[in-house]
Amino acid sequence: MPEASRGARGRPIVNLLPLEANERITAILPVREYEEGVNVFMATASGTVKKTALTEFSRPRSAGIIAVNLNEGDELIGVDLTSGQDEVMLFSAAGKVVRFKEDAVRAMGRTATGVRGIKLAGEDKVVSLIVPRGEGAILTVTQNGYGKRTAAEEYPTKSRATQGVISIKVTERNGSVVGAVQVDDCDQIMMITRRGHAGTNPRI
């Protein structure tokens, strides 16, 4: 994939990975080596999580390979690499977050569906997966452009498949949660709208 300017339109991803009808890219994970002891941790909108050894992806095909078997109506929302000793955080659109130990999820094959990571209420869905590292805070952002930064240690470690705790209050003013990321004091935040407009905030 060649480097391009900010205003460039980009290259069709189907040149690299053929997509089926109504299929879209939801996560990108850069990998240098397929190391033993490293896992690919995945989360779906319905709250399902799955852990698969990175080595199981070491022989990709031109048409792609299955990473997770999704239930009808579900979709992949986040992927990260884990060491087997990490913790995982799932954030929902309704402002809930659950944090649990990675070892609460056993390693599975590529074609497995996974297990429940968070208990969701009503039409709520998972919007972000974070594997917290270091002392960086958690920045939660809502649909209408509001953000909240919270120290990672303020989120208690719970059991998998529970409702978790409130990460941010969702109101008519704020809108629902669209994403959460781990940040450092020296970071700048870039927010991008669905129409492709980007804005940078030098302070968080």
RODO-2510 file (C-alpha; in nm, 4 decimals, decimal comma):
residues 204
     n   res          X          Y          Z
     1     m     0,0000     0,0000     0,0000
     2     p     0,1774     0,3204    -0,1145
     3     e     0,1857     0,6315     0,1038
     4     a    -0,0516     0,9054    -0,0146
     5     s    -0,1266     1,2691     0,0653
     6     r    -0,4065     1,3725     0,2997
     7     g    -0,6309     1,4734     0,0101
     8     a    -0,5769     1,1583    -0,1975
     9     r    -0,8740     0,9270    -0,2527
    10     g    -0,6828     0,6097    -0,1703
    11     r    -0,6731     0,2703    -0,3375
    12     p    -0,9689     0,0252    -0,3462
    13     i    -0,9111    -0,2299    -0,0712
    14     v    -1,0661    -0,4990    -0,2930
    15     n    -0,7340    -0,4963    -0,4787
    16     l    -0,5827    -0,6490    -0,1635
    17     l    -0,8782    -0,8366    -0,0114
    18     p    -1,1858    -0,9359    -0,2150
    19     l    -1,5056    -0,8432    -0,0276
    20     e    -1,8442    -1,0104    -0,0509
    21     a    -2,1653    -0,8150    -0,1102
    22     n    -2,2496    -0,5891     0,1884
    23     e    -1,9128    -0,6734     0,3515
    24     r    -1,6953    -0,3881     0,4779
    25     i    -1,3612    -0,3366     0,6525
    26     t    -1,4033    -0,2786     1,0282
    27     a    -1,0537    -0,3265     1,1736
    28     i    -0,6887    -0,3017     1,0710
    29     l    -0,4081    -0,4719     1,2623
    30     p    -0,0413    -0,4179     1,1657
    31     v     0,1713    -0,7304     1,2199
    32     r     0,5480    -0,7660     1,1668
    33     e     0,5951    -1,1298     1,2664
    34     y     0,3659    -1,4202     1,3520
    35     e     0,5101    -1,4804     1,6975
    36     e     0,4350    -1,7710     1,9284
    37     g     0,2574    -1,6672     2,2486
    38     v     0,0832    -1,3699     2,0865
    39     n    -0,2941    -1,3705     2,0391
    40     v    -0,5407    -1,1893     1,8159
    41     f    -0,8216    -1,0659     2,0413
    42     m    -1,1489    -0,9755     1,8685
    43     a    -1,4763    -0,8146     1,9766
    44     t    -1,8109    -0,7872     1,7984
    45     a    -2,0976    -0,5393     1,8209
    46     s    -2,3159    -0,7907     2,0063
    47     g    -2,0589    -0,8230     2,2858
    48     t    -1,8948    -1,1475     2,1761
    49     v    -1,5175    -1,1808     2,2220
    50     k    -1,2716    -1,4300     2,0826
    51     k    -0,9002    -1,5030     2,1223
    52     t    -0,6982    -1,6875     1,8583
    53     a    -0,3235    -1,7528     1,8381
    54     l    -0,1532    -1,5149     1,5932
    55     t     0,0267    -1,8098     1,4337
    56     e    -0,3081    -1,9343     1,2982
    57     f    -0,3049    -1,6392     1,0578
    58     s     0,0479    -1,7021     0,9266
    59     r    -0,0670    -1,8529     0,5970
    60     p    -0,3119    -1,6055     0,4412
    61     r    -0,4770    -1,6743     0,1055
    62     s    -0,5413    -1,4294    -0,1763
    63     a    -0,9148    -1,4510    -0,1060
    64     g    -0,8612    -1,4036     0,2680
    65     i    -0,9195    -1,6467     0,5551
    66     i    -1,1884    -1,6658     0,8214
    67     a    -1,0966    -1,4824     1,1421
    68     v    -1,4242    -1,5302     1,3329
    69     n    -1,7578    -1,6984     1,2659
    70     l    -2,0182    -1,4235     1,3125
    71     n    -2,3806    -1,4760     1,4092
    72     e    -2,6337    -1,3255     1,1686
    73     g    -2,6649    -0,9497     1,2161
    74     d    -2,3405    -0,9235     1,4143
    75     e    -2,0203    -0,7504     1,3001
    76     l    -1,6577    -0,7235     1,4071
    77     i    -1,5795    -0,3869     1,5728
    78     g    -1,2272    -0,4203     1,7106
    79     v    -0,9086    -0,6280     1,7056
    80     d    -0,5838    -0,6086     1,9034
    81     l    -0,2806    -0,8205     1,9876
    82     t    -0,2494    -0,9628     2,3386
    83     s     0,0196    -1,1452     2,5340
    84     g    -0,1996    -1,3856     2,7299
    85     q    -0,1584    -1,1753     3,0467
    86     d    -0,3352    -0,8551     2,9401
    87     e    -0,6671    -0,7036     3,0397
    88     v    -0,9446    -0,6122     2,7980
    89     m    -1,1979    -0,3274     2,7990
    90     l    -1,5227    -0,3209     2,5996
    91     f    -1,7134     0,0068     2,5572
    92     s    -2,0793     0,0251     2,4556
    93     a    -2,2803     0,2910     2,2712
    94     a    -2,4945     0,3414     2,5829
    95     g    -2,1909     0,4458     2,7877
    96     k    -2,1111     0,1178     2,9639
    97     v    -1,7662    -0,0407     2,9950
    98     v    -1,6499    -0,3765     3,1255
    99     r    -1,2879    -0,4575     3,2068
   100     f    -1,1754    -0,8172     3,2551
   101     k    -0,8638    -1,0320     3,2410
   102     e    -0,7726    -1,1773     2,9045
   103     d    -0,7225    -1,5240     3,0523
   104     a    -1,0984    -1,5377     3,1187
   105     v    -1,1244    -1,6162     2,7464
   106     r    -0,9674    -1,9402     2,6261
   107     a    -0,7877    -1,9553     2,2924
   108     m    -1,0046    -2,0802     2,0040
   109     g    -0,9606    -2,1728     1,6404
   110     r    -1,0231    -1,9289     1,3555
   111     t    -1,3689    -2,0643     1,2722
   112     a    -1,5062    -2,0426     1,6289
   113     t    -1,7706    -1,7833     1,7221
   114     g    -1,6367    -1,6832     2,0657
   115     v    -1,7936    -1,6181     2,4054
   116     r    -1,9828    -1,3333     2,5671
   117     g    -1,7611    -1,0458     2,6786
   118     i    -2,0198    -0,7975     2,8060
   119     k    -2,3879    -0,8214     2,8967
   120     l    -2,5748    -0,5636     2,6883
   121     a    -2,9191    -0,4183     2,7546
   122     g    -3,1826    -0,3652     2,4856
   123     e    -3,0443    -0,2354     2,1564
   124     d    -2,7052    -0,1426     2,3034
   125     k    -2,3937    -0,2491     2,1124
   126     v    -2,0166    -0,2570     2,1613
   127     v    -1,8312     0,0234     1,9809
   128     s    -1,4702    -0,0092     2,1034
   129     l    -1,2172    -0,2643     2,2244
   130     i    -0,9135    -0,1474     2,4234
   131     v    -0,6236    -0,3506     2,5603
   132     p    -0,4909    -0,0970     2,8151
   133     r    -0,1137    -0,0603     2,8307
   134     g     0,0929     0,1639     3,0549
   135     e    -0,0542     0,4562     3,2454
   136     g    -0,2369     0,6288     2,9602
   137     a    -0,5875     0,7575     3,0301
   138     i    -0,9007     0,6484     2,8462
   139     l    -1,0671     0,9031     2,6159
   140     t    -1,4346     0,8357     2,5428
   141     v    -1,6006     1,0333     2,2604
   142     t    -1,9708     1,0708     2,1799
   143     q    -2,1640     1,1178     1,8578
   144     n    -2,2189     1,4906     1,9055
   145     g    -1,8507     1,5656     1,9629
   146     y    -1,8203     1,5490     2,3428
   147     g    -1,5240     1,3776     2,5044
   148     k    -1,4212     1,2630     2,8511
   149     r    -1,0774     1,1561     2,9725
   150     t    -1,0599     0,9149     3,2662
   151     a    -0,7633     0,7469     3,4353
   152     a    -0,7512     0,3806     3,3338
   153     e    -0,7249     0,2670     3,6957
   154     e    -1,0684     0,4170     3,7675
   155     y    -1,2227     0,1339     3,5702
   156     p    -1,2327    -0,1707     3,8015
   157     t    -1,1551    -0,5204     3,6784
   158     k    -1,4745    -0,7276     3,6749
   159     s    -1,5775    -1,0706     3,5560
   160     r    -1,6333    -1,1344     3,1888
   161     a    -1,9944    -1,1215     3,0628
   162     t    -2,1139    -0,8677     3,3208
   163     q    -2,2779    -0,5285     3,2542
   164     g    -1,9740    -0,3392     3,3769
   165     v    -1,9832     0,0232     3,4928
   166     i    -2,0668     0,3637     3,3427
   167     s    -1,7884     0,5156     3,1311
   168     i    -1,9790     0,8316     3,0337
   169     k    -2,3391     0,9443     3,0760
   170     v    -2,5236     0,9293     2,7463
   171     t    -2,7682     1,2198     2,7105
   172     e    -2,9589     1,3928     2,4319
   173     r    -2,6863     1,6591     2,4307
   174     n    -2,3940     1,4161     2,4146
   175     g    -2,5370     1,1494     2,1890
   176     s    -2,4282     0,7875     2,2052
   177     v    -2,0664     0,6751     2,2433
   178     v    -1,8876     0,6288     1,9100
   179     g    -1,5443     0,5269     2,0348
   180     a    -1,2849     0,5053     2,3107
   181     v    -0,9040     0,5093     2,2888
   182     q    -0,6119     0,5110     2,5311
   183     v    -0,4168     0,8389     2,5239
   184     d    -0,1111     1,0036     2,6806
   185     d    -0,0713     1,3647     2,7951
   186     c     0,1453     1,4445     2,4924
   187     d    -0,1071     1,3130     2,2386
   188     q    -0,3213     1,5201     2,0055
   189     i    -0,6657     1,3980     1,9085
   190     m    -0,7947     1,3860     1,5523
   191     m    -1,1686     1,3322     1,5036
   192     i    -1,3064     1,2410     1,1615
   193     t    -1,6716     1,2646     1,0557
   194     r    -1,8536     1,0197     0,8295
   195     r    -1,8190     1,2698     0,5462
   196     g    -1,4407     1,2593     0,5794
   197     h    -1,3892     1,5941     0,7547
   198     a    -1,1098     1,5907     1,0141
   199     g    -1,0406     1,8197     1,3082
   200     t    -0,7458     1,8174     1,5480
   201     n    -0,7589     1,9119     1,9152
   202     p    -0,4110     1,9910     2,0531
   203     r    -0,5303     1,9483     2,4119
   204     i    -0,6980     1,6564     2,5778
***
